[in-house]
Amino acid sequence: MAIIMEASNCLLLSTDQKKSESLWRDDSCFKFMFSLKGSMHYQSSRNDLTITDQEFIVFNPHDGHRQLAVDDHKFLVELDAMFLREAVTAITGNDRELYFAQTPQKNPLIEQWVHFVQQYMMLEKESGNGSSEIFLEHSFAQLSLLLTKTAIGTHSPDMTTDPFRTVQPALFQVMAALKK
């Protein structure tokens, strides 16, 4: 099953198809990849990357990459570069170049967002009432805010650990100790 939904600044793909190697890509957008189930394996011009269950990675514009394999399900959001940079500037007041760390990341707020959007997409596919564009416009703005607040990159002077306090207390304690 594959679901593709598009809004003015973004595109969403959720699929359990095409699990094998793909061609090299060099897109002009930010690409948010989330593993709903299993592992996803990618190769970039710098290294090989694997994200496991409930982890994500963000490829920056013009970062050469290709998909090597997807074990179960792929959830991808392509975010227009200007759209995301405007969100980061509005939140941080910083207008320097935005660049996300090319490393697997995990965050409970982003995980909740993905599951909420995935469930809505399934509901929308069945109903077919056409509200998905409005929903996606607001959802992509939410994802931009969440990435700005929680993902590691040039925009983040400090790694946000508070969401882990109740969800994963042991991880929160380790992260707090490392920050000290």
C-alpha positions in Angstrom: 0.0 0.0 0.0 1.3 3.5 -0.9 -0.1 6.8 0.1 1.1 10.0 -1.5 -0.3 13.4 -0.4 0.9 16.8 -1.4 0.4 20.3 0.0 1.9 23.6 -1.3 5.2 23.3 0.6 5.6 19.6 1.2 4.9 16.1 0.0 4.2 13.0 2.1 4.8 9.4 1.1 3.9 6.4 3.3 4.6 3.0 1.7 5.4 -0.6 2.3 6.5 -1.0 -1.3 9.9 -0.5 -3.1 12.1 -2.0 -0.4 15.3 -2.5 -2.5 18.1 -0.2 -3.7 17.3 3.0 -5.4 19.2 5.5 -7.6 21.3 8.4 -6.1 19.2 11.5 -5.3 20.2 15.1 -4.9 17.0 16.9 -4.0 16.5 20.6 -3.3 14.3 20.0 -0.3 14.8 18.7 3.3 13.8 15.0 3.4 12.5 13.6 6.7 12.6 9.8 6.8 10.9 7.9 9.7 11.0 4.2 10.3 7.5 3.1 11.4 8.5 -0.5 11.6 11.8 -2.3 11.1 14.9 -0.7 9.7 15.7 1.6 6.8 19.2 1.6 5.3 20.6 4.6 3.3 23.9 5.6 1.8 25.0 9.2 1.7 28.1 10.7 0.1 29.7 10.6 3.5 28.5 7.4 5.2 26.0 4.5 5.4 23.1 5.2 7.7 20.5 2.9 9.4 17.5 4.0 11.2 15.6 1.5 13.3 12.0 1.3 14.6 10.7 4.8 15.5 13.9 6.7 14.6 14.3 9.4 12.0 16.9 11.2 9.9 16.7 14.4 8.0 18.6 14.8 4.7 19.6 18.3 3.9 19.0 19.9 0.5 21.5 18.6 -2.1 22.9 15.9 0.2 23.5 13.1 -2.2 21.8 9.9 -0.9 20.2 6.7 -1.9 17.9 4.1 -0.3 19.6 0.7 0.1 16.8 -1.2 1.8 13.6 -0.8 3.8 12.6 -3.7 6.0 8.9 -2.9 6.5 7.5 0.6 6.1 8.8 3.9 4.8 7.4 7.3 6.0 8.9 10.2 4.1 8.1 13.9 4.1 9.8 16.3 1.7 9.8 19.8 3.1 10.4 22.8 0.9 13.8 24.4 2.0 12.5 28.0 2.2 9.4 26.9 4.1 11.5 25.1 6.8 14.1 27.9 7.0 11.4 30.5 7.5 10.0 28.4 10.4 13.4 28.1 12.0 14.1 31.8 11.6 10.7 32.6 13.2 11.3 30.4 16.1 15.0 30.9 16.8 15.5 34.4 15.5 18.5 33.1 13.7 18.7 33.3 9.9 22.0 31.4 9.3 22.1 28.4 7.0 20.1 25.5 8.3 21.8 22.1 8.4 20.6 19.0 10.2 23.0 16.5 11.7 23.2 13.5 9.4 22.6 11.0 12.2 19.7 8.8 13.3 17.6 10.6 15.9 14.7 9.6 18.1 12.2 11.9 19.8 8.8 11.0 21.4 7.1 14.2 20.2 8.1 13.5 16.6 7.1 9.9 17.0 3.6 10.9 18.2 3.3 13.4 15.3 4.1 10.7 12.7 1.6 8.2 14.2 -1.1 10.8 14.4 -0.5 11.8 10.7 -0.3 8.2 9.6 -3.6 7.4 11.3 -5.3 10.5 9.8 -4.0 9.5 6.3 -5.6 6.1 6.7 -8.9 7.6 7.8 -8.8 10.2 4.9 -8.0 7.5 2.4 -11.2 5.6 3.4 -13.4 8.7 3.6 -12.2 10.6 0.5 -13.7 13.8 1.6 -10.8 16.0 0.5 -9.8 17.6 3.8 -6.3 16.2 3.5 -4.8 19.3 2.0 -5.9 21.6 4.9 -4.8 18.9 7.4 -1.4 18.5 5.7 -0.7 22.3 5.5 -1.1 22.5 9.3 0.7 19.2 9.9 3.8 20.2 7.9 4.0 23.4 9.9 3.8 21.3 13.1 6.6 19.0 11.8 8.7 22.1 11.0 8.2 23.4 14.6 9.0 20.0 16.1 12.2 19.5 14.0 13.3 23.0 14.9 12.7 22.4 18.6 14.0 18.8 18.9 16.3 17.7 16.0 20.0 18.2 16.2 21.4 20.7 13.7 23.1 24.1 13.2 20.0 25.8 14.6 20.2 24.1 18.0 22.6 25.6 20.5 21.5 22.9 23.0 19.9 19.5 22.6 16.3 19.4 24.0 16.0 16.7 26.6 12.8 17.6 28.4 10.4 15.5 26.3 12.4 12.4 27.5 11.9 13.2 31.2 8.6 11.2 31.5 8.8 9.0 28.4 12.3 7.6 28.9 13.6 8.7 32.4 16.8 6.7 32.2 17.7 8.2 28.8 16.9 11.7 30.2 19.3 11.2 33.1 22.1 10.0 30.8 21.6 13.0 28.5 21.5 15.5 31.4 24.7 14.0 32.7 26.4 14.3 29.3 25.3 17.9 29.0 26.9 18.7 32.3 
